[in-house]
Amino acid sequence: MRLPVIKHLVSFIERNDEDYVVEAMEVLEDLVEAPGIKDEELDVIGELLSNFSGAIEVHQAIKAGKSQRDALNEFMKRVTGSIDK
């Protein structure tokens, strides 16, 4: 996950709609089932899905009243904590 990508996606969601990101995720999830997809391509798709999912979580935290900074920091702490375990 990359924080600059998540921040950019959160801005996109705020300017447009969360549904665009959800639908993009659905397309990517379907794409991983395509025949002939290479491991490197799956890695890229997985990274995109992680960033999209993170952006949705951060956006929902912002909608719940947190500042963007707090929402991003809490999300990254949670992700980092889960990796360390």
C-alpha positions as MATLAB code, in Angstrom:
seq = 'MRLPVIKHLVSFIERNDEDYVVEAMEVLEDLVEAPGIKDEELDVIGELLSNFSGAIEVHQAIKAGKSQRDALNEFMKRVTGSIDK';
ca = [
       0.000    0.000    0.000;
       1.195    3.437   -0.834;
      -0.023    6.410    1.144;
       0.237    8.906   -1.759;
      -1.933    6.646   -3.915;
      -4.497    6.251   -1.136;
      -4.577   10.018   -0.574;
      -5.108   10.596   -4.290;
      -7.918    8.039   -4.401;
      -9.584    9.617   -1.349;
      -9.528   12.935   -3.205;
     -11.029   11.236   -6.250;
     -13.812    9.763   -4.110;
     -14.535   13.156   -2.566;
     -14.729   14.812   -6.012;
     -16.758   12.048   -7.607;
     -18.311    9.081   -5.855;
     -17.181    5.999   -3.962;
     -19.131    3.838   -6.414;
     -16.530    4.444   -9.141;
     -13.829    2.901   -6.974;
     -16.059    0.007   -5.921;
     -16.875   -0.744   -9.554;
     -13.206   -0.523  -10.549;
     -12.436   -3.033   -7.798;
     -15.099   -5.377   -9.163;
     -13.513   -5.204  -12.620;
     -10.046   -5.930  -11.211;
     -11.375   -8.805   -9.101;
     -12.927  -10.321  -12.206;
      -9.751   -9.752  -14.207;
      -7.661  -11.969  -11.924;
      -9.709  -14.930  -13.183;
      -8.744  -14.299  -16.818;
      -6.654  -17.015  -18.430;
      -3.066  -16.092  -19.119;
      -2.659  -13.535  -16.334;
       0.970  -13.597  -15.207;
       2.127  -13.526  -11.595;
       3.585  -10.039  -12.027;
       0.248   -8.793  -13.336;
      -1.561  -10.389  -10.401;
       0.822   -8.572   -8.050;
      -0.026   -5.236   -9.664;
      -3.754   -5.941   -9.556;
      -3.441   -6.965   -5.905;
      -1.606   -3.746   -5.064;
      -4.271   -1.684   -6.817;
      -7.027   -3.524   -4.973;
      -5.259   -2.900   -1.656;
      -4.954    0.808   -2.381;
      -8.580    1.072   -3.522;
      -9.782   -0.748   -0.425;
      -7.655    1.449    1.822;
      -8.989    4.597    0.187;
     -12.566    3.471    0.781;
     -11.816    2.773    4.449;
     -10.156    6.166    4.894;
     -13.012    7.920    3.113;
     -15.550    6.221    5.374;
     -13.586    7.334    8.444;
     -13.601   10.904    7.112;
     -17.358   10.689    6.541;
     -17.684    9.539   10.157;
     -16.071   12.793   11.281;
     -12.323   12.190   11.401;
      -9.875   14.536    9.747;
      -8.149   13.186    6.669;
      -4.838   13.177    8.511;
      -6.219   11.218   11.480;
      -8.048    8.777    9.219;
      -4.903    8.137    7.165;
      -2.690    7.775   10.247;
      -5.058    5.351   11.946;
      -5.410    3.308    8.787;
      -1.645    3.076    8.261;
      -1.069    2.141   11.919;
      -3.634   -0.627   11.605;
      -2.066   -1.917    8.397;
       1.457   -1.713    9.776;
       0.350   -3.449   12.961;
      -1.201   -6.304   11.033;
       1.972   -6.769    8.983;
       4.147   -6.889   12.093;
       2.119   -9.746   13.603;
];
